[in-house]
Amino acid sequence: MRTQNLHDDFVEQVRSSSDILSVISSYVHLKKRGNRYWGCCPFHNEKTPSFSVVPQQGFFYCFGCHAGGNLFKFISLIENISYYEAIKLQAQRLNIPIPTTKKSADELKQEQQKDSLFKIHELAGSFFHNCLTRTSLGEAGRAYFSSRQINSDIITKFKLGFAPNLWDKLFTSFTKRGITKELLAKAGLITIKDSGKVYDRFRNRIIIPIMNEHGQICGFGGRIINPNDSPKYLNSPETLIFNKRHLLFGLDHAQKSIKENNFSIVVEGYMDAIALHSHNITNAVASLGTAFTAQQCRKILRYSPNIYFCYDSDNAGQAATMRALAIASSNGANVKVITIPDGKDPDEFLRHHGNKEFYALIDKALPLMEYQLQYVLKSTDRNTLEGKLLAVNQLMPLLANITNTVERNEYIIRISNVLGIDEGVIRSDLQRQNSQRKFNAYDVSTDNLPGINSRKAFSEKKDALTMAGRCIIKKIWHEASILDYVLNLIPAEEFPNKTHGEILKYLASTLANNQPFTDIDAAEKLSDTAYSELSHCLVEEFTTDDDIQLTEDCLKLLRRYYLNSNYEKHRLLADELQRNGDSRFLEELKISQQIRMEMDNLSS
């Protein structure tokens, strides 16, 4: 997270003028409990609030998905923008002037190239749209759209167009207006052969402008109207403004409806999305015919945590659905699957049955686990031992992700009945799967450490050493004078949690430069993982009135870990030296014995 070339005093002015509670409350319903505020996390689906805001600290943290940071980090996550852009956005909201800075020659060049590409795409969009709607060249395109039940309102809404069946119509039209072939080639609108011959990239195709969420055309998709032509779809090449992995077709039109309906419908192709909008189902977007990406997922989650996938019902579409579900669920989305009967795609189903029947399919959308279970059972041969084993192996990770005991038990019984496998075998496999997933580094119960209030949503990291590290970091943040004492007991690089080691090194470096600890500086200098963990440290609650005793207990636990690690190092080295006949083993043995004595004293 870099604030790039923004002035430090400007960033501090924006931060000090901002109220983190007020800003986050405009996105999340919060309730006060004690000295903090709680709500359901906006970054992943949950029913029990695990999202915490501590205004006095200036930090937020989710104990479920582990997102955390200061005000600017929250804005960057919720608006899906960079940390740098989040600072500027908050400044604009507060009417604080953004200081102008001199841009480098490379920055100016790239900015000019982007502006040129947006302008040429806008012109090309108008060219294709006018060819379709105003000229005889577009007659074939108009007939095609009519056959797909796409009316003039939808054509206007999406600025749909047609590339005439001519080799260089766009090229000659644009060069007459002074637009260079180099710019046209850079935009992917023409192809220049080695011989120097120039051709329009899109010919005799329906043209679908691809826009970003701000409504700017940044690329085109061309679909054939002659079934003998190929390829069926032709997209613009990637440019400075066009990257299919980051774009969702139709999001500029769908974002308001997604918010209002509190769910999005993701389909595979442009025509499916257009068909849904033409039937007044306006919360639909398309993943541009490519695999659904994490970048697309994070972008759409800005508008709702609920994603309904509606891919083609053929084998390829169902396999793509499974991949998309994995990406969406891992990014915290609440996912369901709309299944289209009879092997149809959404466009074909709508043309035959209309939106009323499609709404019925939405109401019957399958939850994540149910769809995955049906898919695995349908795609494996349950009549053979190999097929049953394959099905079980595929289902185990899915069962392990179910946190509700009753729901998981119901699925175990169902799988047992369908596959003809004993329930005990499935439960045994599931127990082994869960054991492998557990956080196993120094798995010490927090019962050994008094005063620590752990949360179930964060159970994979509630070992005593990690909690002790959080307690010490929080203490140092508010009482920097103890840092040297802590690092004398346990060097930063020897902390059991390596992320804590990174935080402590940052704190030591900041203190050495006579600088205060601030959320802005930490965001600038720590990795995203370390910054999120710092947030966790600062919002963690330690339920004890004896702060001094808690600190001593935490330091003792960490010191014992450090001593034990060093004892093992010196003991093993002494053994190796002795085997090699090296007399230095006596010195190593002496050191290990001294460490053992201190360990015994700590335990007494």
FIKEVO-145434 format. One record per residue (C-alpha): residue in one letter; x, y, z. Coordinates in steps of 0.2 Angstrom, whole numbers, plus 5000, padded with zeros to 4 digits. Last residue first. Layout:
<tornus>
TORNU   res      X      Y      Z
TORNU     A      X      Y      Z
...
</tornus>
This chain:
<tornus>
TORNU   res      X      Y      Z
TORNU     S   5046   4884   5193
TORNU     S   5043   4884   5174
TORNU     L   5054   4899   5171
TORNU     N   5068   4892   5182
TORNU     D   5068   4876   5172
TORNU     M   5069   4885   5155
TORNU     E   5084   4896   5163
TORNU     M   5093   4879   5167
TORNU     R   5089   4872   5150
TORNU     I   5097   4887   5142
TORNU     Q   5113   4885   5153
TORNU     Q   5113   4866   5148
TORNU     S   5112   4871   5130
TORNU     I   5127   4883   5131
TORNU     K   5137   4870   5140
TORNU     L   5134   4857   5127
TORNU     E   5138   4869   5113
TORNU     E   5155   4872   5122
TORNU     L   5158   4854   5124
TORNU     F   5154   4850   5106
TORNU     R   5168   4861   5101
TORNU     S   5179   4846   5104
TORNU     D   5175   4839   5086
TORNU     G   5175   4821   5085
TORNU     N   5162   4821   5071
TORNU     R   5149   4812   5081
TORNU     Q   5153   4825   5095
TORNU     L   5150   4839   5083
TORNU     E   5134   4832   5077
TORNU     D   5127   4830   5095
TORNU     A   5133   4847   5100
TORNU     L   5124   4855   5085
TORNU     L   5108   4845   5090
TORNU     R   5109   4852   5108
TORNU     H   5113   4870   5102
TORNU     K   5098   4871   5090
TORNU     E   5086   4862   5102
TORNU     Y   5090   4874   5116
TORNU     N   5088   4888   5105
TORNU     S   5070   4883   5100
TORNU     N   5066   4880   5119
TORNU     L   5073   4896   5124
TORNU     Y   5063   4906   5111
TORNU     Y   5047   4896   5116
TORNU     R   5050   4899   5134
TORNU     R   5053   4918   5131
TORNU     L   5036   4919   5122
TORNU     L   5027   4911   5136
TORNU     K   5036   4922   5149
TORNU     L   5032   4937   5139
TORNU     C   5014   4933   5138
TORNU     D   5013   4930   5157
TORNU     E   5022   4946   5161
TORNU     T   5010   4956   5149
TORNU     L   4995   4948   5158
TORNU     Q   5002   4952   5175
TORNU     I   5005   4970   5171
TORNU     D   4987   4972   5163
TORNU     D   4978   4965   5178
TORNU     D   4960   4969   5174
TORNU     T   4959   4955   5163
TORNU     T   4948   4951   5147
TORNU     F   4961   4954   5133
TORNU     E   4952   4961   5118
TORNU     E   4960   4961   5101
TORNU     V   4957   4977   5091
TORNU     L   4976   4982   5091
TORNU     C   4983   4965   5087
TORNU     H   4970   4962   5074
TORNU     S   4975   4978   5065
TORNU     L   4993   4973   5066
TORNU     E   4988   4957   5058
TORNU     S   4980   4966   5043
TORNU     Y   4996   4977   5042
TORNU     A   5007   4961   5042
TORNU     T   4997   4953   5028
TORNU     D   4996   4969   5017
TORNU     S   5015   4971   5019
TORNU     L   5020   4985   5031
TORNU     K   5028   5001   5026
TORNU     E   5014   5012   5020
TORNU     A   5000   5005   5030
TORNU     A   5011   5007   5046
TORNU     D   5015   5025   5042
TORNU     I   4996   5028   5040
TORNU     D   4991   5019   5056
TORNU     T   5004   5029   5066
TORNU     F   5018   5024   5077
TORNU     P   5028   5039   5081
TORNU     Q   5045   5043   5074
TORNU     N   5062   5045   5083
TORNU     N   5071   5036   5068
TORNU     A   5075   5021   5080
TORNU     L   5057   5020   5085
TORNU     T   5051   5018   5067
TORNU     S   5064   5004   5064
TORNU     A   5060   4995   5080
TORNU     L   5041   4996   5076
TORNU     Y   5044   4989   5058
TORNU     K   5055   4975   5065
TORNU     L   5041   4971   5077
TORNU     I   5028   4970   5063
TORNU     E   5039   4959   5053
TORNU     G   5042   4947   5068
TORNU     H   5023   4947   5071
TORNU     T   5021   4941   5053
TORNU     K   5034   4927   5057
TORNU     N   5023   4920   5072
TORNU     P   5035   4910   5083
TORNU     F   5045   4926   5086
TORNU     E   5064   4923   5083
TORNU     E   5066   4936   5070
TORNU     A   5060   4950   5082
TORNU     P   5073   4945   5095
TORNU     I   5064   4938   5111
TORNU     L   5070   4944   5128
TORNU     N   5080   4958   5122
TORNU     L   5067   4962   5110
TORNU     V   5054   4964   5123
TORNU     Y   5065   4975   5134
TORNU     D   5069   4986   5119
TORNU     L   5050   4988   5115
TORNU     I   5045   4993   5132
TORNU     S   5047   5011   5129
TORNU     A   5034   5011   5115
TORNU     E   5019   5010   5127
TORNU     H   5003   5011   5116
TORNU     W   5010   5001   5101
TORNU     I   5021   4991   5113
TORNU     K   5006   4984   5122
TORNU     K   4997   4980   5107
TORNU     I   5012   4971   5100
TORNU     I   5014   4961   5117
TORNU     C   4995   4955   5117
TORNU     R   4996   4950   5099
TORNU     G   5012   4940   5102
TORNU     A   5003   4931   5117
TORNU     M   4989   4927   5106
TORNU     T   5000   4919   5093
TORNU     L   5009   4909   5106
TORNU     A   4993   4904   5115
TORNU     D   4985   4896   5100
TORNU     K   4970   4905   5093
TORNU     K   4975   4905   5075
TORNU     E   4963   4893   5067
TORNU     S   4949   4897   5079
TORNU     F   4946   4915   5072
TORNU     A   4927   4913   5070
TORNU     K   4927   4905   5087
TORNU     R   4933   4920   5096
TORNU     S   4947   4921   5109
TORNU     N   4946   4932   5125
TORNU     I   4963   4931   5133
TORNU     G   4964   4935   5151
TORNU     P   4974   4920   5157
TORNU     L   4986   4911   5145
TORNU     N   4986   4892   5147
TORNU     D   4968   4891   5142
TORNU     T   4973   4898   5126
TORNU     S   4977   4880   5121
TORNU     V   4994   4876   5113
TORNU     D   4995   4871   5095
TORNU     Y   5013   4875   5092
TORNU     A   5012   4876   5073
TORNU     N   4997   4864   5069
TORNU     F   4984   4876   5062
TORNU     K   4971   4862   5057
TORNU     R   4968   4857   5039
TORNU     Q   4976   4840   5041
TORNU     S   4965   4836   5056
TORNU     N   4950   4841   5047
TORNU     Q   4953   4829   5032
TORNU     R   4957   4815   5045
TORNU     Q   4940   4818   5053
TORNU     L   4932   4819   5037
TORNU     D   4939   4802   5032
TORNU     S   4933   4794   5048
TORNU     R   4916   4802   5046
TORNU     I   4915   4795   5029
TORNU     V   4920   4777   5034
TORNU     G   4908   4778   5049
TORNU     E   4894   4782   5037
TORNU     D   4896   4766   5028
TORNU     I   4897   4768   5009
TORNU     G   4882   4764   4998
TORNU     L   4886   4779   4987
TORNU     V   4869   4787   4988
TORNU     N   4865   4782   5006
TORNU     S   4882   4787   5013
TORNU     I   4881   4803   5004
TORNU     R   4864   4807   5011
TORNU     I   4869   4802   5029
TORNU     I   4885   4813   5027
TORNU     Y   4875   4827   5020
TORNU     E   4863   4827   5035
TORNU     N   4877   4827   5047
TORNU     R   4885   4842   5039
TORNU     E   4869   4852   5040
TORNU     V   4867   4847   5059
TORNU     T   4885   4852   5063
TORNU     N   4885   4869   5054
TORNU     T   4903   4873   5049
TORNU     I   4902   4865   5032
TORNU     N   4919   4868   5024
TORNU     A   4925   4850   5029
TORNU     L   4910   4843   5019
TORNU     L   4917   4851   5003
TORNU     P   4934   4846   5006
TORNU     M   4928   4828   5008
TORNU     L   4917   4828   4993
TORNU     Q   4930   4826   4980
TORNU     N   4939   4811   4989
TORNU     V   4922   4803   4992
TORNU     A   4917   4804   4973
TORNU     L   4934   4797   4968
TORNU     L   4932   4783   4980
TORNU     K   4915   4779   4974
TORNU     G   4920   4779   4956
TORNU     E   4935   4768   4959
TORNU     L   4924   4756   4968
TORNU     T   4912   4755   4953
TORNU     N   4893   4758   4952
TORNU     R   4894   4777   4957
TORNU     D   4902   4782   4941
TORNU     T   4907   4800   4944
TORNU     S   4900   4816   4936
TORNU     K   4882   4816   4943
TORNU     L   4888   4813   4961
TORNU     V   4901   4827   4960
TORNU     Y   4889   4839   4952
TORNU     Q   4875   4835   4964
TORNU     L   4886   4838   4979
TORNU     Q   4893   4854   4972
TORNU     Y   4876   4861   4969
TORNU     E   4870   4857   4986
TORNU     M   4886   4864   4994
TORNU     L   4884   4881   4985
TORNU     P   4866   4883   4988
TORNU     L   4854   4879   4973
TORNU     A   4844   4892   4964
TORNU     K   4825   4887   4965
TORNU     D   4819   4905   4967
TORNU     I   4830   4910   4952
TORNU     L   4823   4896   4942
TORNU     A   4805   4903   4945
TORNU     Y   4812   4921   4940
TORNU     F   4817   4912   4923
TORNU     E   4799   4906   4921
TORNU     K   4792   4924   4923
TORNU     N   4806   4931   4912
TORNU     G   4801   4922   4896
TORNU     H   4799   4904   4891
TORNU     H   4806   4901   4874
TORNU     R   4817   4917   4872
TORNU     L   4822   4916   4890
TORNU     F   4828   4898   4889
TORNU     E   4838   4902   4874
TORNU     D   4847   4917   4882
TORNU     P   4850   4908   4898
TORNU     D   4858   4893   4889
TORNU     K   4849   4877   4886
TORNU     G   4854   4859   4891
TORNU     D   4836   4854   4895
TORNU     P   4834   4863   4911
TORNU     I   4844   4879   4916
TORNU     T   4851   4878   4934
TORNU     I   4853   4894   4944
TORNU     V   4868   4892   4956
TORNU     K   4870   4900   4973
TORNU     V   4885   4909   4981
TORNU     N   4887   4919   4997
TORNU     A   4904   4928   4992
TORNU     G   4919   4928   5004
TORNU     N   4933   4928   4991
TORNU     S   4936   4909   4993
TORNU     S   4917   4906   4989
TORNU     A   4918   4916   4973
TORNU     I   4934   4907   4967
TORNU     A   4928   4890   4971
TORNU     L   4911   4893   4964
TORNU     A   4919   4900   4947
TORNU     R   4928   4883   4945
TORNU     M   4912   4873   4948
TORNU     T   4902   4884   4936
TORNU     A   4916   4882   4922
TORNU     A   4913   4863   4924
TORNU     Q   4895   4865   4923
TORNU     G   4897   4876   4907
TORNU     A   4908   4864   4899
TORNU     N   4896   4849   4902
TORNU     D   4881   4858   4895
TORNU     S   4870   4868   4907
TORNU     D   4876   4885   4901
TORNU     Y   4881   4896   4916
TORNU     C   4869   4905   4928
TORNU     F   4879   4909   4944
TORNU     Y   4870   4918   4958
TORNU     I   4882   4930   4968
TORNU     N   4877   4937   4985
TORNU     P   4889   4949   4994
TORNU     S   4882   4964   4985
TORNU     Y   4888   4979   4976
TORNU     R   4907   4980   4980
TORNU     L   4906   4961   4978
TORNU     I   4906   4963   4959
TORNU     K   4923   4970   4959
TORNU     R   4930   4957   4971
TORNU     C   4923   4943   4960
TORNU     Q   4930   4951   4944
TORNU     Q   4947   4952   4951
TORNU     A   4946   4934   4958
TORNU     T   4942   4928   4940
TORNU     F   4927   4919   4931
TORNU     A   4934   4909   4917
TORNU     T   4932   4918   4900
TORNU     G   4917   4921   4890
TORNU     L   4917   4940   4895
TORNU     S   4912   4936   4913
TORNU     A   4894   4942   4910
TORNU     V   4883   4953   4921
TORNU     A   4865   4952   4926
TORNU     N   4856   4964   4939
TORNU     T   4844   4970   4925
TORNU     I   4832   4956   4923
TORNU     N   4820   4967   4912
TORNU     H   4818   4954   4899
TORNU     S   4830   4963   4888
TORNU     H   4842   4964   4902
TORNU     L   4842   4945   4903
TORNU     A   4845   4944   4884
TORNU     I   4859   4956   4885
TORNU     A   4868   4946   4899
TORNU     D   4866   4930   4889
TORNU     M   4872   4938   4873
TORNU     Y   4888   4945   4882
TORNU     G   4893   4928   4888
TORNU     E   4896   4917   4903
TORNU     V   4882   4923   4915
TORNU     V   4884   4931   4933
TORNU     I   4868   4935   4941
TORNU     S   4870   4948   4955
TORNU     F   4862   4949   4972
TORNU     N   4855   4962   4984
TORNU     N   4840   4966   4973
TORNU     E   4843   4985   4975
TORNU     K   4862   4984   4975
TORNU     I   4862   4973   4960
TORNU     S   4850   4984   4951
TORNU     K   4862   4999   4953
TORNU     Q   4877   4990   4948
TORNU     A   4869   4982   4932
TORNU     H   4871   4995   4919
TORNU     D   4889   4999   4921
TORNU     L   4892   4980   4926
TORNU     G   4886   4975   4909
TORNU     F   4901   4965   4904
TORNU     L   4912   4962   4919
TORNU     L   4930   4968   4917
TORNU     H   4946   4964   4927
TORNU     R   4951   4947   4919
TORNU     K   4946   4954   4902
TORNU     N   4960   4967   4902
TORNU     F   4956   4982   4891
TORNU     I   4963   5000   4896
TORNU     L   4981   4998   4893
TORNU     T   4978   4986   4879
TORNU     E   4972   4967   4878
TORNU     P   4966   4962   4861
TORNU     S   4948   4966   4856
TORNU     N   4937   4951   4856
TORNU     L   4932   4939   4842
TORNU     Y   4917   4927   4845
TORNU     K   4911   4913   4834
TORNU     P   4929   4911   4826
TORNU     S   4924   4908   4813
TORNU     D   4912   4910   4799
TORNU     N   4900   4896   4792
TORNU     P   4887   4901   4805
TORNU     N   4886   4919   4797
TORNU     I   4880   4931   4810
TORNU     I   4897   4931   4819
TORNU     R   4900   4939   4836
TORNU     G   4912   4953   4839
TORNU     G   4917   4959   4856
TORNU     F   4924   4976   4858
TORNU     G   4935   4985   4870
TORNU     C   4937   5000   4882
TORNU     I   4921   5009   4881
TORNU     Q   4918   5020   4896
TORNU     G   4903   5017   4906
TORNU     H   4910   5020   4923
TORNU     E   4910   5001   4927
TORNU     N   4920   4997   4912
TORNU     M   4913   4995   4895
TORNU     I   4913   4982   4882
TORNU     P   4905   4987   4866
TORNU     I   4896   4973   4857
TORNU     I   4898   4972   4838
TORNU     I   4888   4960   4828
TORNU     R   4900   4954   4814
TORNU     N   4903   4956   4796
TORNU     R   4920   4962   4798
TORNU     F   4930   4966   4814
TORNU     R   4949   4968   4813
TORNU     D   4948   4980   4799
TORNU     Y   4962   4976   4787
TORNU     V   4978   4985   4782
TORNU     K   4991   4979   4769
TORNU     G   5009   4983   4774
TORNU     S   5016   4966   4767
TORNU     D   5019   4961   4785
TORNU     K   5000   4963   4788
TORNU     I   4993   4977   4798
TORNU     T   4977   4972   4808
TORNU     I   4964   4986   4812
TORNU     L   4954   4990   4828
TORNU     G   4966   4983   4841
TORNU     A   4968   5000   4849
TORNU     K   4986   5000   4846
TORNU     A   4982   4996   4827
TORNU     L   4970   5011   4826
TORNU     L   4983   5022   4835
TORNU     E   4997   5017   4822
TORNU     K   4984   5019   4808
TORNU     T   4983   5037   4812
TORNU     I   4967   5046   4814
TORNU     G   4966   5061   4803
TORNU     R   4947   5061   4799
TORNU     K   4950   5052   4782
TORNU     T   4961   5040   4792
TORNU     F   4945   5035   4802
TORNU     S   4933   5032   4787
TORNU     T   4947   5022   4778
TORNU     F   4951   5011   4793
TORNU     L   4932   5008   4797
TORNU     K   4928   5002   4780
TORNU     D   4943   4992   4777
TORNU     W   4939   4974   4772
TORNU     L   4920   4976   4770
TORNU     N   4906   4965   4777
TORNU     P   4900   4979   4789
TORNU     A   4904   4979   4808
TORNU     F   4888   4981   4817
TORNU     G   4883   4989   4833
TORNU     L   4876   4988   4850
TORNU     K   4876   5004   4861
TORNU     F   4871   4994   4876
TORNU     K   4856   5005   4880
TORNU     T   4853   5009   4862
TORNU     I   4852   4991   4856
TORNU     I   4842   4987   4871
TORNU     D   4829   5001   4867
TORNU     S   4829   4995   4848
TORNU     N   4823   4978   4852
TORNU     I   4832   4961   4855
TORNU     Q   4821   4947   4851
TORNU     R   4836   4936   4845
TORNU     S   4829   4936   4827
TORNU     S   4827   4955   4828
TORNU     F   4845   4956   4833
TORNU     Y   4850   4946   4817
TORNU     A   4839   4956   4806
TORNU     R   4846   4972   4812
TORNU     G   4864   4965   4809
TORNU     A   4860   4960   4791
TORNU     E   4853   4977   4788
TORNU     G   4868   4986   4795
TORNU     L   4876   4991   4778
TORNU     S   4859   4999   4773
TORNU     T   4864   5013   4786
TORNU     R   4857   5021   4801
TORNU     T   4855   5009   4815
TORNU     L   4869   4996   4812
TORNU     C   4882   5007   4804
TORNU     N   4878   5020   4817
TORNU     H   4882   5009   4831
TORNU     F   4898   5003   4823
TORNU     F   4904   5021   4820
TORNU     S   4898   5027   4837
TORNU     G   4908   5013   4846
TORNU     A   4923   5017   4835
TORNU     L   4923   5035   4841
TORNU     E   4921   5030   4859
TORNU     H   4935   5017   4856
TORNU     I   4946   5031   4849
TORNU     K   4943   5042   4863
TORNU     F   4947   5029   4877
TORNU     L   4963   5024   4868
TORNU     S   4969   5042   4866
TORNU     D   4965   5045   4885
TORNU     K   4975   5029   4889
TORNU     Q   4990   5034   4879
TORNU     Q   4990   5052   4886
TORNU     E   4990   5045   4904
TORNU     Q   5004   5032   4899
TORNU     K   5015   5047   4892
TORNU     L   5011   5058   4907
TORNU     E   5016   5044   4919
TORNU     D   5032   5040   4909
TORNU     A   5037   5058   4909
TORNU     S   5035   5059   4927
TORNU     K   5020   5069   4935
TORNU     K   5022   5085   4944
TORNU     T   5011   5085   4959
TORNU     T   4995   5094   4962
TORNU     P   4988   5094   4980
TORNU     I   4971   5087   4982
TORNU     P   4959   5100   4989
TORNU     I   4949   5094   5005
TORNU     N   4931   5095   5001
TORNU     L   4928   5081   5014
TORNU     R   4921   5069   5001
TORNU     Q   4935   5074   4989
TORNU     A   4948   5070   5002
TORNU     Q   4940   5053   5006
TORNU     L   4941   5049   4987
TORNU     K   4959   5055   4987
TORNU     I   4964   5044   5001
TORNU     A   4955   5029   4993
TORNU     E   4964   5031   4977
TORNU     Y   4981   5029   4985
TORNU     Y   4974   5013   4994
TORNU     S   4969   5007   4978
TORNU     I   4951   5004   4973
TORNU     N   4938   4991   4976
TORNU     E   4926   5003   4984
TORNU     I   4924   4992   5000
TORNU     L   4942   4987   5000
TORNU     S   4950   5004   4997
TORNU     I   4938   5012   5008
TORNU     F   4942   5000   5023
TORNU     K   4961   5003   5020
TORNU     F   4958   5021   5020
TORNU     L   4949   5021   5037
TORNU     N   4963   5010   5045
TORNU     G   4966   4991   5043
TORNU     G   4958   4974   5044
TORNU     A   4952   4960   5033
TORNU     H   4954   4944   5043
TORNU     C   4939   4934   5035
TORNU     G   4930   4930   5051
TORNU     F   4938   4940   5065
TORNU     C   4935   4956   5054
TORNU     Y   4946   4971   5059
TORNU     F   4943   4990   5060
TORNU     F   4956   5003   5066
TORNU     G   4957   5021   5072
TORNU     Q   4962   5015   5089
TORNU     Q   4949   5026   5098
TORNU     P   4936   5021   5085
TORNU     V   4937   5003   5088
TORNU     V   4928   4994   5074
TORNU     S   4924   4976   5074
TORNU     F   4917   4964   5060
TORNU     S   4912   4947   5068
TORNU     P   4893   4949   5067
TORNU     T   4884   4932   5066
TORNU     K   4875   4930   5050
TORNU     E   4890   4930   5038
TORNU     N   4894   4933   5020
TORNU     H   4911   4940   5017
TORNU     F   4918   4958   5014
TORNU     P   4904   4968   5021
TORNU     C   4907   4960   5038
TORNU     C   4891   4959   5049
TORNU     G   4892   4972   5063
TORNU     W   4901   4977   5079
TORNU     Y   4906   4993   5087
TORNU     R   4919   4995   5101
TORNU     N   4921   5002   5118
TORNU     G   4908   4991   5126
TORNU     R   4896   4984   5113
TORNU     K   4890   4997   5101
TORNU     K   4880   4992   5086
TORNU     L   4885   4994   5068
TORNU     H   4875   4993   5051
TORNU     V   4889   4993   5038
TORNU     Y   4892   5005   5023
TORNU     S   4888   5023   5030
TORNU     S   4893   5016   5047
TORNU     I   4911   5014   5040
TORNU     V   4912   5032   5037
TORNU     S   4905   5038   5053
TORNU     L   4915   5026   5063
TORNU     I   4931   5031   5054
TORNU     D   4928   5049   5057
TORNU     S   4939   5059   5045
TORNU     S   4947   5076   5047
TORNU     S   4963   5068   5056
TORNU     R   4965   5056   5041
TORNU     V   4962   5069   5027
TORNU     Q   4975   5081   5036
TORNU     E   4987   5067   5039
TORNU     V   4987   5062   5020
TORNU     F   4989   5080   5016
TORNU     D   5004   5082   5028
TORNU     D   5012   5067   5021
TORNU     H   5011   5074   5003
TORNU     L   5004   5062   4990
TORNU     N   5017   5055   4978
TORNU     Q   5013   5036   4979
TORNU     T   5002   5033   4995
TORNU     R   5009   5016   4994
TORNU     M   5000   5000   5000
</tornus>
